[in-house]
């Protein structure tokens, strides 16, 4: 019991002090999409989301991210929602074995299309390799969140996964397994595509997946170790200004997660594996600029889709089309 109390206190203290580090888009990317979703959500949807997250199972260590400091309830609720979008990466930590064994699922974070290029044309391939379950789990968790018979404990886990996976499949490399002579079984979402000279030691090696996951923090650095409350909102507001929600209303495809995956994957043969990307070389300035532009667009779109979907599920006026059915 004492061990659980100490662990919970340390986690809560770290979150209230500054940002919690995790991986995937990376924690900044996931929190940005969650922030944008929160801006789109009605007061009723926000209230329901907060209530559900606070009801999470104790062993998930999810509700502990609601800070007990003196800031406004509105700020603390938004931060809980944003951190929940990173929870699926937080539970990757093997030091907390029981939590890891129960809640971590590595192959839920991606939904790969296997492909190659032949004579300059894209060829889609079947593979015996694991292509990931992100799309499948999004449908499952959406169903849980809509089901009045499900407990709030189950809905809390479902909501955290929806926020995370909804962000993941907007990162193009979370939808791609490119097959080449170097990667005959697929490149694991660009993890096997190296960006350093061949002789670079493994511990200093960088790959294409890392490049895209961490693109926000590398492009817009934190100043003076700024915490999330200071660092993230200006970035999110800039994204929403560049890519306003009004321009996305005809492409939200709410509930059609297959379409979200297909749309994200389509950027791989063009923008991700563009002609100027060369194996074992640092991407050019032009490539970096285009990649960040696409990342901003995708993070904003993920936020708009998640926010409007949660308005439909959790209450408030739905502003877009009805959720599509699973193909």
HUUR-V225463 format. One record per residue. N is the residue number from 0. RES is the residue in three letters. PSI is psi in degrees with one decimal (NA if undefined). NEAR is the number of other C-alpha atoms within 10 Angstrom. D_FIRST is the distance of its C-alpha to the first C-alpha in whole Angstrom. Layout:
# HUUR-V225463
n->N res->RES psi->PSI near->NEAR d_first->D_FIRST
n->N res->RES psi->PSI near->NEAR d_first->D_FIRST
This chain:
# HUUR-V225463
n->0 res->UNK psi->-46.4 near->6 d_first->0
n->1 res->UNK psi->-39.2 near->7 d_first->4
n->2 res->UNK psi->-41.9 near->8 d_first->5
n->3 res->UNK psi->-42.1 near->11 d_first->5
n->4 res->UNK psi->-45.1 near->9 d_first->6
n->5 res->UNK psi->-44.3 near->11 d_first->9
n->6 res->UNK psi->-46.4 near->14 d_first->10
n->7 res->UNK psi->-41.5 near->18 d_first->11
n->8 res->UNK psi->-44.9 near->13 d_first->12
n->9 res->UNK psi->-40.7 near->12 d_first->14
n->10 res->UNK psi->-47.7 near->15 d_first->16
n->11 res->UNK psi->-39.4 near->19 d_first->17
n->12 res->UNK psi->-42.8 near->16 d_first->18
n->13 res->UNK psi->-42.7 near->12 d_first->20
n->14 res->UNK psi->-41.9 near->21 d_first->21
n->15 res->UNK psi->-22.3 near->18 d_first->23
n->16 res->UNK psi->-44.9 near->12 d_first->24
n->17 res->UNK psi->-165.9 near->13 d_first->26
n->18 res->UNK psi->145.6 near->17 d_first->27
n->19 res->UNK psi->130.9 near->17 d_first->24
n->20 res->UNK psi->140.8 near->12 d_first->26
n->21 res->UNK psi->-172.0 near->18 d_first->26
n->22 res->UNK psi->177.6 near->17 d_first->29
n->23 res->UNK psi->-153.9 near->24 d_first->31
n->24 res->UNK psi->-33.5 near->28 d_first->34
n->25 res->UNK psi->168.9 near->20 d_first->32
n->26 res->UNK psi->-32.9 near->25 d_first->30
n->27 res->UNK psi->-44.1 near->28 d_first->33
n->28 res->UNK psi->-47.3 near->28 d_first->35
n->29 res->UNK psi->-39.9 near->29 d_first->32
n->30 res->UNK psi->-33.2 near->28 d_first->31
n->31 res->UNK psi->-45.1 near->28 d_first->35
n->32 res->UNK psi->-38.7 near->31 d_first->36
n->33 res->UNK psi->-39.8 near->32 d_first->33
n->34 res->UNK psi->-43.9 near->25 d_first->34
n->35 res->UNK psi->-40.2 near->26 d_first->38
n->36 res->UNK psi->-43.3 near->26 d_first->36
n->37 res->UNK psi->-37.4 near->26 d_first->35
n->38 res->UNK psi->-28.2 near->19 d_first->38
n->39 res->UNK psi->-15.9 near->22 d_first->40
n->40 res->UNK psi->146.4 near->25 d_first->37
n->41 res->UNK psi->164.8 near->20 d_first->38
n->42 res->UNK psi->-38.9 near->14 d_first->37
n->43 res->UNK psi->-43.4 near->14 d_first->36
n->44 res->UNK psi->-39.8 near->23 d_first->34
n->45 res->UNK psi->-44.5 near->25 d_first->32
n->46 res->UNK psi->-43.9 near->15 d_first->31
n->47 res->UNK psi->-40.1 near->17 d_first->30
n->48 res->UNK psi->-43.5 near->26 d_first->28
n->49 res->UNK psi->-46.4 near->19 d_first->26
n->50 res->UNK psi->-43.5 near->15 d_first->25
n->51 res->UNK psi->-46.4 near->23 d_first->24
n->52 res->UNK psi->-36.6 near->27 d_first->22
n->53 res->UNK psi->-13.7 near->20 d_first->20
n->54 res->UNK psi->8.1 near->17 d_first->20
n->55 res->UNK psi->150.5 near->23 d_first->18
n->56 res->UNK psi->142.8 near->15 d_first->16
n->57 res->UNK psi->-37.3 near->13 d_first->12
n->58 res->UNK psi->-5.4 near->13 d_first->12
n->59 res->UNK psi->-16.2 near->18 d_first->15
n->60 res->UNK psi->36.4 near->18 d_first->14
n->61 res->UNK psi->-45.2 near->25 d_first->18
n->62 res->UNK psi->-18.5 near->22 d_first->17
n->63 res->UNK psi->-13.3 near->20 d_first->16
n->64 res->UNK psi->0.3 near->25 d_first->19
n->65 res->UNK psi->113.2 near->22 d_first->21
n->66 res->UNK psi->148.9 near->19 d_first->21
n->67 res->UNK psi->18.0 near->12 d_first->21
n->68 res->UNK psi->-172.7 near->11 d_first->24
n->69 res->UNK psi->7.2 near->7 d_first->27
n->70 res->UNK psi->170.7 near->9 d_first->29
n->71 res->UNK psi->152.5 near->8 d_first->31
n->72 res->UNK psi->-36.7 near->13 d_first->29
n->73 res->UNK psi->-42.8 near->10 d_first->31
n->74 res->UNK psi->-42.9 near->12 d_first->30
n->75 res->UNK psi->-34.6 near->19 d_first->27
n->76 res->UNK psi->-42.2 near->22 d_first->27
n->77 res->UNK psi->-42.0 near->20 d_first->30
n->78 res->UNK psi->-37.6 near->23 d_first->27
n->79 res->UNK psi->-44.3 near->21 d_first->24
n->80 res->UNK psi->-43.3 near->25 d_first->27
n->81 res->UNK psi->-42.9 near->27 d_first->28
n->82 res->UNK psi->-33.9 near->27 d_first->25
n->83 res->UNK psi->-30.5 near->28 d_first->24
n->84 res->UNK psi->-16.5 near->29 d_first->27
n->85 res->UNK psi->-4.4 near->29 d_first->26
n->86 res->UNK psi->-38.8 near->24 d_first->23
n->87 res->UNK psi->-21.4 near->27 d_first->24
n->88 res->UNK psi->-33.6 near->21 d_first->25
n->89 res->UNK psi->-38.6 near->23 d_first->21
n->90 res->UNK psi->2.3 near->23 d_first->20
n->91 res->UNK psi->-16.3 near->19 d_first->22
n->92 res->UNK psi->112.2 near->12 d_first->20
n->93 res->UNK psi->-12.6 near->12 d_first->20
n->94 res->UNK psi->-27.5 near->9 d_first->17
n->95 res->UNK psi->80.0 near->11 d_first->15
n->96 res->UNK psi->-45.2 near->13 d_first->16
n->97 res->UNK psi->-41.5 near->13 d_first->14
n->98 res->UNK psi->-42.0 near->17 d_first->15
n->99 res->UNK psi->-49.1 near->17 d_first->18
n->100 res->UNK psi->-34.1 near->12 d_first->19
n->101 res->UNK psi->-38.1 near->11 d_first->19
n->102 res->UNK psi->-19.6 near->17 d_first->20
n->103 res->UNK psi->133.6 near->19 d_first->23
n->104 res->UNK psi->97.4 near->14 d_first->26
n->105 res->UNK psi->-38.8 near->13 d_first->29
n->106 res->UNK psi->8.3 near->12 d_first->32
n->107 res->UNK psi->-11.7 near->19 d_first->31
n->108 res->UNK psi->-1.4 near->24 d_first->32
n->109 res->UNK psi->161.6 near->26 d_first->36
n->110 res->UNK psi->91.6 near->28 d_first->39
n->111 res->UNK psi->139.3 near->27 d_first->41
n->112 res->UNK psi->125.3 near->24 d_first->45
n->113 res->UNK psi->133.0 near->22 d_first->47
n->114 res->UNK psi->165.3 near->20 d_first->50
n->115 res->UNK psi->176.3 near->19 d_first->53
n->116 res->UNK psi->133.2 near->13 d_first->56
n->117 res->UNK psi->116.9 near->8 d_first->59
n->118 res->UNK psi->33.1 near->6 d_first->63
n->119 res->UNK psi->2.2 near->7 d_first->61
n->120 res->UNK psi->147.2 near->9 d_first->59
n->121 res->UNK psi->134.9 near->11 d_first->56
n->122 res->UNK psi->123.6 near->12 d_first->55
n->123 res->UNK psi->138.7 near->13 d_first->52
n->124 res->UNK psi->151.6 near->12 d_first->51
n->125 res->UNK psi->153.0 near->9 d_first->49
n->126 res->UNK psi->148.4 near->14 d_first->47
n->127 res->UNK psi->-7.6 near->6 d_first->45
n->128 res->UNK psi->156.7 near->12 d_first->42
n->129 res->UNK psi->120.0 near->12 d_first->39
n->130 res->UNK psi->-0.4 near->21 d_first->40
n->131 res->UNK psi->160.0 near->18 d_first->36
n->132 res->UNK psi->20.4 near->17 d_first->35
n->133 res->UNK psi->-46.4 near->28 d_first->35
n->134 res->UNK psi->-47.0 near->24 d_first->37
n->135 res->UNK psi->-43.9 near->14 d_first->36
n->136 res->UNK psi->-31.8 near->19 d_first->33
n->137 res->UNK psi->-43.0 near->24 d_first->34
n->138 res->UNK psi->-42.8 near->17 d_first->36
n->139 res->UNK psi->-45.9 near->13 d_first->33
n->140 res->UNK psi->-32.9 near->20 d_first->31
n->141 res->UNK psi->-41.3 near->19 d_first->34
n->142 res->UNK psi->-43.7 near->15 d_first->34
n->143 res->UNK psi->-44.8 near->20 d_first->31
n->144 res->UNK psi->-29.5 near->23 d_first->31
n->145 res->UNK psi->-16.9 near->14 d_first->34
n->146 res->UNK psi->114.4 near->12 d_first->33
n->147 res->UNK psi->-20.6 near->10 d_first->33
n->148 res->UNK psi->-11.5 near->8 d_first->31
n->149 res->UNK psi->146.6 near->12 d_first->28
n->150 res->UNK psi->158.1 near->14 d_first->25
n->151 res->UNK psi->-28.5 near->20 d_first->24
n->152 res->UNK psi->-47.1 near->16 d_first->21
n->153 res->UNK psi->-38.1 near->17 d_first->23
n->154 res->UNK psi->-32.5 near->24 d_first->26
n->155 res->UNK psi->-45.3 near->27 d_first->23
n->156 res->UNK psi->-41.7 near->24 d_first->23
n->157 res->UNK psi->-44.1 near->23 d_first->27
n->158 res->UNK psi->-44.2 near->25 d_first->27
n->159 res->UNK psi->-42.3 near->25 d_first->25
n->160 res->UNK psi->-39.9 near->25 d_first->27
n->161 res->UNK psi->-46.0 near->25 d_first->31
n->162 res->UNK psi->-38.4 near->29 d_first->30
n->163 res->UNK psi->-51.3 near->29 d_first->30
n->164 res->UNK psi->-32.9 near->28 d_first->32
n->165 res->UNK psi->-33.9 near->27 d_first->35
n->166 res->UNK psi->-43.0 near->30 d_first->35
n->167 res->UNK psi->-46.5 near->28 d_first->35
n->168 res->UNK psi->-1.3 near->29 d_first->38
n->169 res->UNK psi->-5.9 near->27 d_first->40
n->170 res->UNK psi->112.3 near->29 d_first->40
n->171 res->UNK psi->-35.6 near->28 d_first->43
n->172 res->UNK psi->-7.2 near->30 d_first->41
n->173 res->UNK psi->1.8 near->29 d_first->38
n->174 res->UNK psi->8.6 near->31 d_first->41
n->175 res->UNK psi->135.4 near->29 d_first->44
n->176 res->UNK psi->96.8 near->28 d_first->44
n->177 res->UNK psi->129.3 near->27 d_first->47
n->178 res->UNK psi->126.7 near->20 d_first->49
n->179 res->UNK psi->-178.8 near->13 d_first->52
n->180 res->UNK psi->-26.6 near->8 d_first->53
n->181 res->UNK psi->-29.8 near->10 d_first->50
n->182 res->UNK psi->75.1 near->14 d_first->48
n->183 res->UNK psi->-17.9 near->10 d_first->49
n->184 res->UNK psi->8.2 near->15 d_first->46
n->185 res->UNK psi->151.3 near->24 d_first->45
n->186 res->UNK psi->11.7 near->20 d_first->44
n->187 res->UNK psi->50.4 near->23 d_first->40
n->188 res->UNK psi->34.0 near->25 d_first->41
n->189 res->UNK psi->-0.8 near->23 d_first->43
n->190 res->UNK psi->-25.6 near->16 d_first->40
n->191 res->UNK psi->-1.7 near->17 d_first->43
n->192 res->UNK psi->103.8 near->20 d_first->45
n->193 res->UNK psi->147.4 near->21 d_first->45
n->194 res->UNK psi->9.0 near->20 d_first->47
n->195 res->UNK psi->162.2 near->18 d_first->47
n->196 res->UNK psi->152.4 near->13 d_first->50
n->197 res->UNK psi->-33.9 near->12 d_first->50
n->198 res->UNK psi->1.3 near->8 d_first->49
n->199 res->UNK psi->129.4 near->13 d_first->46
n->200 res->UNK psi->146.3 near->10 d_first->43
n->201 res->UNK psi->-40.6 near->9 d_first->41
n->202 res->UNK psi->-15.3 near->6 d_first->38
n->203 res->UNK psi->5.0 near->7 d_first->40
n->204 res->UNK psi->144.5 near->14 d_first->42
n->205 res->UNK psi->145.5 near->21 d_first->41
n->206 res->UNK psi->171.1 near->18 d_first->42
n->207 res->UNK psi->-36.7 near->22 d_first->43
n->208 res->UNK psi->-46.4 near->24 d_first->40
n->209 res->UNK psi->-42.7 near->20 d_first->38
n->210 res->UNK psi->-46.2 near->20 d_first->41
n->211 res->UNK psi->-40.0 near->22 d_first->41
n->212 res->UNK psi->-38.5 near->24 d_first->37
n->213 res->UNK psi->17.2 near->17 d_first->37
n->214 res->UNK psi->-32.2 near->20 d_first->40
n->215 res->UNK psi->-52.5 near->20 d_first->39
n->216 res->UNK psi->-29.9 near->13 d_first->38
n->217 res->UNK psi->-26.0 near->12 d_first->40
n->218 res->UNK psi->-38.7 near->11 d_first->43
n->219 res->UNK psi->94.6 near->10 d_first->42
n->220 res->UNK psi->147.0 near->11 d_first->40
n->221 res->UNK psi->140.9 near->14 d_first->37
n->222 res->UNK psi->128.2 near->9 d_first->39
n->223 res->UNK psi->38.2 near->6 d_first->38
n->224 res->UNK psi->41.6 near->11 d_first->34
n->225 res->UNK psi->140.0 near->13 d_first->34
n->226 res->UNK psi->167.8 near->16 d_first->31
n->227 res->UNK psi->-38.2 near->19 d_first->31
n->228 res->UNK psi->-32.3 near->13 d_first->32
n->229 res->UNK psi->-33.8 near->12 d_first->35
n->230 res->UNK psi->-44.7 near->17 d_first->36
n->231 res->UNK psi->-43.5 near->17 d_first->36
n->232 res->UNK psi->-43.1 near->15 d_first->37
n->233 res->UNK psi->-35.9 near->12 d_first->41
n->234 res->UNK psi->-45.7 near->16 d_first->41
n->235 res->UNK psi->-42.1 near->23 d_first->40
n->236 res->UNK psi->-36.3 near->17 d_first->42
n->237 res->UNK psi->-41.5 near->13 d_first->45
n->238 res->UNK psi->-43.2 near->22 d_first->44
n->239 res->UNK psi->-30.1 near->20 d_first->45
n->240 res->UNK psi->-42.2 near->11 d_first->48
n->241 res->UNK psi->-36.9 near->13 d_first->49
n->242 res->UNK psi->74.2 near->17 d_first->48
n->243 res->UNK psi->150.5 near->16 d_first->48
n->244 res->UNK psi->-30.3 near->17 d_first->47
n->245 res->UNK psi->-28.7 near->8 d_first->50
n->246 res->UNK psi->-8.1 near->10 d_first->51
n->247 res->UNK psi->-3.6 near->14 d_first->49
n->248 res->UNK psi->-30.5 near->16 d_first->49
n->249 res->UNK psi->4.5 near->9 d_first->51
n->250 res->UNK psi->15.4 near->14 d_first->49
n->251 res->UNK psi->-37.1 near->22 d_first->46
n->252 res->UNK psi->54.0 near->20 d_first->46
n->253 res->UNK psi->131.0 near->21 d_first->43
n->254 res->UNK psi->-6.2 near->20 d_first->41
n->255 res->UNK psi->77.0 near->18 d_first->43
n->256 res->UNK psi->-25.6 near->23 d_first->41
n->257 res->UNK psi->-41.6 near->20 d_first->43
n->258 res->UNK psi->-38.7 near->18 d_first->46
n->259 res->UNK psi->-44.2 near->22 d_first->43
n->260 res->UNK psi->-45.6 near->25 d_first->43
n->261 res->UNK psi->-41.6 near->18 d_first->46
n->262 res->UNK psi->-42.5 near->16 d_first->47
n->263 res->UNK psi->-42.6 near->19 d_first->45
n->264 res->UNK psi->-34.9 near->24 d_first->46
n->265 res->UNK psi->-19.0 near->15 d_first->50
n->266 res->UNK psi->-14.2 near->18 d_first->49
n->267 res->UNK psi->-51.1 near->20 d_first->48
n->268 res->UNK psi->-18.0 near->17 d_first->52
n->269 res->UNK psi->-64.5 near->10 d_first->53
n->270 res->UNK psi->-37.7 near->16 d_first->51
n->271 res->UNK psi->-55.5 near->22 d_first->48
n->272 res->UNK psi->57.4 near->15 d_first->51
n->273 res->UNK psi->166.8 near->12 d_first->54
n->274 res->UNK psi->-24.0 near->10 d_first->57
n->275 res->UNK psi->3.4 near->12 d_first->56
n->276 res->UNK psi->124.0 near->16 d_first->53
n->277 res->UNK psi->129.8 near->14 d_first->53
n->278 res->UNK psi->140.2 near->16 d_first->51
n->279 res->UNK psi->19.2 near->17 d_first->50
n->280 res->UNK psi->146.4 near->13 d_first->51
n->281 res->UNK psi->134.0 near->18 d_first->50
n->282 res->UNK psi->147.5 near->18 d_first->50
n->283 res->UNK psi->166.4 near->11 d_first->53
n->284 res->UNK psi->-39.0 near->9 d_first->53
n->285 res->UNK psi->-43.9 near->9 d_first->54
n->286 res->UNK psi->-45.2 near->18 d_first->52
n->287 res->UNK psi->-41.3 near->16 d_first->49
n->288 res->UNK psi->-45.3 near->13 d_first->50
n->289 res->UNK psi->-37.9 near->13 d_first->51
n->290 res->UNK psi->-41.7 near->18 d_first->47
n->291 res->UNK psi->-37.9 near->16 d_first->46
n->292 res->UNK psi->-46.3 near->13 d_first->48
n->293 res->UNK psi->-39.5 near->17 d_first->47
n->294 res->UNK psi->-43.9 near->22 d_first->43
n->295 res->UNK psi->-45.8 near->24 d_first->44
n->296 res->UNK psi->-44.9 near->17 d_first->45
n->297 res->UNK psi->-39.3 near->21 d_first->43
n->298 res->UNK psi->-40.1 near->27 d_first->40
n->299 res->UNK psi->-45.3 near->32 d_first->42
n->300 res->UNK psi->-42.3 near->28 d_first->43
n->301 res->UNK psi->-43.6 near->27 d_first->39
n->302 res->UNK psi->-44.2 near->29 d_first->38
n->303 res->UNK psi->-44.7 near->29 d_first->41
n->304 res->UNK psi->-45.7 near->27 d_first->40
n->305 res->UNK psi->-42.1 near->25 d_first->37
n->306 res->UNK psi->-46.7 near->25 d_first->37
n->307 res->UNK psi->-35.6 near->27 d_first->40
n->308 res->UNK psi->-41.9 near->27 d_first->38
n->309 res->UNK psi->-29.4 near->29 d_first->36
n->310 res->UNK psi->-42.8 near->26 d_first->38
n->311 res->UNK psi->-41.7 near->21 d_first->39
n->312 res->UNK psi->-42.2 near->18 d_first->36
n->313 res->UNK psi->-7.6 near->21 d_first->34
n->314 res->UNK psi->159.8 near->18 d_first->37
n->315 res->UNK psi->170.3 near->16 d_first->40
n->316 res->UNK psi->124.3 near->13 d_first->44
n->317 res->UNK psi->134.2 near->17 d_first->44
n->318 res->UNK psi->2.5 near->12 d_first->46
n->319 res->UNK psi->-171.8 near->17 d_first->47
n->320 res->UNK psi->160.0 near->16 d_first->48
n->321 res->UNK psi->153.5 near->13 d_first->46
n->322 res->UNK psi->136.7 near->15 d_first->44
n->323 res->UNK psi->157.6 near->13 d_first->45
n->324 res->UNK psi->154.7 near->12 d_first->45
n->325 res->UNK psi->134.3 near->12 d_first->43
n->326 res->UNK psi->NA near->7 d_first->46
